[in-house]
């Protein structure tokens, strides 16, 4: 008799689980129908889709399908921007950060991220203008980060003196470790040993030596450098994206995370320096390319390593780091 009771109990639990699962699925389907209905305000449905859905691409598609009807634009566009970052879709993240700023023109972090992601995609003029606005309008430490990133843009354009001046000003005026780490990363990327040492000295004086040794995030923006907002703590999507990054199939990875087209090693105002870096990379068994870029009256020589289908990108970056060469991805 006790065995029959046990079987009945387990069957009842199974039925309840199946019933709750079907109801959850029905609710999620209903939220998608609300989003698709052009006469509905989609905000509540979108928030539930963010909370329950485990497919990043479905969430982003849902937001994109009704973005003109959203009322709480800042909140939802910010969530969409962070989600796009989680998936490595920098172009889409940039668009949503800009939309979030358009909805709330005192949201300086959104404008800063829009500029940073434009710069990550190889643009200079527009990001610099945006960084200048953030520098003038925002409070510290964000204004100092914007000044540092503006310096990085100037360096990328071959305006070395102006870029170095901005980085030095950040070190002089800011004690925020996030600002100093950013300056340290930029100086490393552009081989500015004096600026790098000055940032490191100030960090060590503040008691951050251990963190400086352990945190070597790539510059300027990669998923490892993005700190996600609390919007995703405890939600199914954060767990799903984390799980996908470890165990998803290659097809799933291709759908949610873009593969870089190149590994950028450096931008030089001197062709000789660029050629020297090219030789150094060839010694390591790599196949670098040097591209000449005109920016106003300046000529910039960009050294990169094209990514092909057979390249192990992570191991290549580690090889570069082991040989003291800073790098970042180009998408």
HELIX and SHEET records of a PDB file:
HELIX    1   1 UNK A    2  UNK A   36  1                                  35    
HELIX    2   2 UNK A   43  UNK A   52  1                                  10    
HELIX    3   3 UNK A   56  UNK A   65  1                                  10    
HELIX    4   4 UNK A   73  UNK A   86  1                                  14    
HELIX    5   5 UNK A   90  UNK A  103  1                                  14    
HELIX    6   6 UNK A  108  UNK A  120  1                                  13    
HELIX    7   7 UNK A  125  UNK A  137  1                                  13    
HELIX    8   8 UNK A  142  UNK A  156  1                                  15    
HELIX    9   9 UNK A  160  UNK A  173  1                                  14    
HELIX   10  10 UNK A  177  UNK A  189  1                                  13    
HELIX   11  11 UNK A  193  UNK A  205  1                                  13    
HELIX   12  12 UNK A  209  UNK A  214  1                                   6    
HELIX   13  13 UNK A  223  UNK A  225  5                                   3    
HELIX   14  14 UNK A  230  UNK A  232  5                                   3    
HELIX   15  15 UNK A  236  UNK A  247  1                                  12    
HELIX   16  16 UNK A  250  UNK A  256  1                                   7    
HELIX   17  17 UNK A  271  UNK A  283  1                                  13    
HELIX   18  18 UNK A  313  UNK A  322  1                                  10    
SHEET    1   A 4 UNK A 288  UNK A 295  0                                        
SHEET    2   A 4 UNK A 298  UNK A 306 -1                                        
SHEET    3   A 4 UNK A 262  UNK A 268 -1                                        
SHEET    4   A 4 UNK A 328  UNK A 330 -1                                        
END                                                                             
